[in-house]
Amino acid sequence: MILMNEIPDRFWGLFRSINRSTYIEALLRINEEYEYSNYFLSREVCLQVLEEYFVQKRLVIWQDELEDEADELLPPASRVLNWLLRAGWLRKVDDYASMTVNIVIPDYAAVMIEAFFKLSSDEEDETQIYIQNIYAILFSLKHDPRAGISLLNTAYVNTKRLNKSLQDMLHNMDKFFASLLEQKAYGELLKEHLEGYVEEIVKKKYHILKTSDNFYLYKNDIKRWIGSLRDDIGWMEEMSRRSANRVTAADVAEKLDQIERGFDHIEHRISNMDKEHSRYIRATVTRLNYLLNQEDNMKGLVIRLLNHLSLVDDPEEAIEKAGNCMNLSQMAILSDKSIYKKRKSRTEFKETLVPDEEPTELTAEEILNLNRVKNRYSRKEIESYIESRMVDGRMEVREDTIRTPEEFEKLILAYDYSIRRKSLYKVEDMDPELVDNGKYRYPRLVFVRRNEV
């Protein structure tokens, strides 16, 4: 909290400023140049860096609360640099020997700029760095006689940071569940899943925990070393003697226990991430299947009906209209089968067995229900199939109409579509003759538009 006392009040004006994004980008550019500087950055170098940035971006800078009318006449680079100096994000250091003005980044501003960099960058996840640091530190404590208690404290700090990073990763997975219901089309949801969840979570974060170079590769060695160090009483006494803060052997053992408990928490968090990942995948597949089959799937139609009833002004009237239009003739809805039947004995079961019947030829509806061909073609594709083969508003099925299995499936789906109430087409002759072209056998159907008859 010492750095908090050094921050000036006008420092926080950046977050209220209308030019906030411009100031943050300018700070990131100066910080990038600052990292490669051997000493200070001169004012001229800072202006040159900002001028190159403004030439590329062509940004508009609005008048800020710390500026006056004279500042508006300055070039964008000088104007932004002056504002950052006034607000305390940068500080001037006058070098009277060389007669130059140097620019430095205060310690408190460096912390904030580092946060801006993490928020805007797409770098590798920090979980891999933390686990490798812990591994290297405990290896040094095990094999290097010069290692002291400070390394053990650093290992504990990295363990806490690794736990925090995994906890943030776990909590941030929730936002992808909300995006599932926001997508109304199959393609939009698939794009959100592949470019959002797979790219941001699976490849950059979750994948790191599951590849060959993962957490479990280091965990076993780390736990084994912690156990051996805890059992080595002489090593713990030596660590306490080296410490300048009068640390006892019991304190060293407690620190090792804390690191071990931290790794137990890490395993629990990874287990929870596995559960969340599996839950999200199941929810995504269910949502994709719903968007793909919502017009033919009973559950999808029921959901659409309930959503419609929740939006209308008069639900009672809407329920009455829906009841008059519903078709309850399918056996999938009306059935005399009870939910539970008492199990019969083995002898009664054998008596009720009947000989196997010879298989009968399936109807078109049975073929559709067994093979789920409906999922392969959308309603627009079936309408396009009929429309493309119409001549003078009529599609006549002949011997040369069907040549491939796809065309045969589309013909079956076209007939299935034509008998629906909301279909744009219908079959003119409901008792047509059969056509046999050598490969397929099908009725000689004639499709016409409903509004033309």
Disulfide bonds with the S-S distance in Angstrom:
none
